[in-house]
Amino acid sequence: MDTLDIVIEAPIWEAMPLTALANGAVTATLHHMGLDPDDCEITLLACDDTRIAELNADFRGKPTPTNVLSWPAQLVAPPSEGKPPPAPETGFDGMIELGDIALSYDTCVCEAVESGKPVEEHLTHLIVHGVLHLLGYDHETDGDAALMEGLEVKILGNLGLDDPYNADDKITGAQVAPLPETGPNGRH
């Protein structure tokens, strides 16, 4: 799959089936959103808490670890609360550059263990969540959160996974970084 470029920065990720999980989550999300994965580009940085805390400090002014960060390549936003954002624009080469996502192994695994969920399911959820952020979805208002969470539930259901919001495990740390000149992997 050329859609997804995975950069493994923390070697602990090599023990996880990250490539298969990420490819499945990205493909399912893009298909659900009516996009051809072969026309899209995403970079996924697999890091640890130290690195994601640095990124969180650099891009959001919060020097603490989080589970997932997203850097959309295009600034798309919903026209009003609870409405979907416009589709991302295709570049001159026919590709849709969506942006970068960073996942922290430490925080993701800790959250999965604390919530009693399989790590692979939690990671899949966070990747779906991150891709939706790249597409302009957010959870800053009640209407936007309901829309985004509803999409996550449908996409995960299509993958045979349970509703992650059925329990009390909201994705509290997931954030979108402000649109920078470049993401952590030098793209944009």
N, C-alpha and C positions, 0 to 999 in steps of 0.2 A: 504494500500500500504506500503510494507516494504522498498521500494526504498528510501523513503524520511523521514528523521527524522527532525521534525520542533521543534526548541527551541525558544519559545516566551519569550524574555527577557524584552521587553517593553509592559506593559499591554494594551496600546492603540491599539495594533494589534488585540486584542480579539474582537474588534468591526468590524473587516474586515473578509471576508470569505477567509482568507489566506490558510487554508488547501485545500479547493476545488480549488482555483486558482493555488496554487503551484503544487498540484498533476496533474491537467490538463496540465499545462505548461511543467512540467518535463516529463510526459508521452508522450505528443505530440512531444517534442524535441527528446527524446530517440528513439521513434518509427521512426521518420523521418530520424534519423541518423543510422538506422538499428540495434539498440540495444534493447534488451529485458529489459524493466524497472525492471522486477523481478530479473534480474541478476546484477543490479546496486545499489550503495549506495551513497546517497548525504545527507549532513546535511545543513539545512537552518536556519540561525540565524536571527530572526526578532527582530531588535533593534531600537534604536533612534539615532538622530544625535550625541549626546554626545558619545555613545559607538562606533559608526562607525568612528568618528573622532579619537578616541583612537586607534582603529584597523588600521586605515589609517596611523596614526603616527608610530605605532609599526612596521608595516610590509612594509610601503612604504616611511616612513620619511616625510609624508605630514599630519600635524595635523589639517586637515579640514574635514568636513563632505562630503560624497559622497552618491550616490544613492545605488550602489551595489559594493561589493567586492567579488572576487572569489579566492579560494585557491585550485588549482588542486592537486590531490593526486599523479598524474603521470605527469612527465615532457614530454609532447608530443608537437611537433612543426611541422609546415608544412615543407616539404622538400625544398620548394622554395616559393617565394611570389605568393599569389593567389591560391596556391594548398592546398588541405585539409591535415590536419595532419593525421598520422597513427591512427588506432583504439586503444583505451586503452587496456592494457593487463588485462587478467583475473587472479585473485589471486589463490592461492592453494585451496581455498574453493569454487572455481567456481564463485565467485562474482567479480564484477568490482568496486573497490572503486574509485569514481570520485572526491570527495573532498567536500569542504565547500563553502557555499555562505552566505553572510550577506547582509541584506536589511535594510536601514534606513527608518522608517515610515515618519519622518518629511520631508526629502528630496524628497522621492518618491511622497508623496501627494502634496507637493509644486510644483514639476515639472508637475504633472498631471493638477493641477489647472491652472498654468501659460500657459500650452499648450492647455487648453480647452478640455482635454480628460478625459474620465471616469477613475477614479483611478484604478479600477479593470483591465482595458485594459493596462494601463501603467505598473502596477505591473506584469501582465502576460508577457509583453514584456521584462521587466528587468529580470524576472526569466529565460525566454528562453535565453536571452543574457548571463546570468550567467552560465547556463548549457553549452552553447557553449564554453565559456571560459574554463570550466572544461574539455572539450573535446579537448582543444588545439587550438581553434580558437581565433583570435585576430584581432585588427583593427589598428595596429601600422603603416602599410604601406597601400597605396591605393589599391593594389591588395588583400591584406588580408581583408581589410575593406569591399571591394565590395563583396567578397565571404561570409563573415560573415553576412553582412546586407542582402544579397540575401537569405541566409538560414533563417534568422529571418522573412523576409517577407513571405516566403513560409510556414513556421511553423505557424505563426500567421494567415495567410490566411486559413490554414487547420482548425484553431480554429474559423474561421468566423470573424476574426478581420482585420481591415484596415491596410494598409501599414503605419507603424509608421514613415517612412522616406519620405513619400509623402509631409509632411509639413516640417517645419524647426526645428524639435525637435530631433536633434541628441542626442544620449546618451553620453553627454559630460563627465559625472562624472564616468562612469563605468570603473572599473579598475581590473586588475589581480594582485594580490599580488605575490611577489616572493615565490617560493616553500619553505615553512618553514618546520622545524622539525615536528610541529603540527599546525593545524589550530586553530581558536579561540575556538573550541569546544573540543580540545584535541585529535582529530583524526589524522590519518596518522601514 
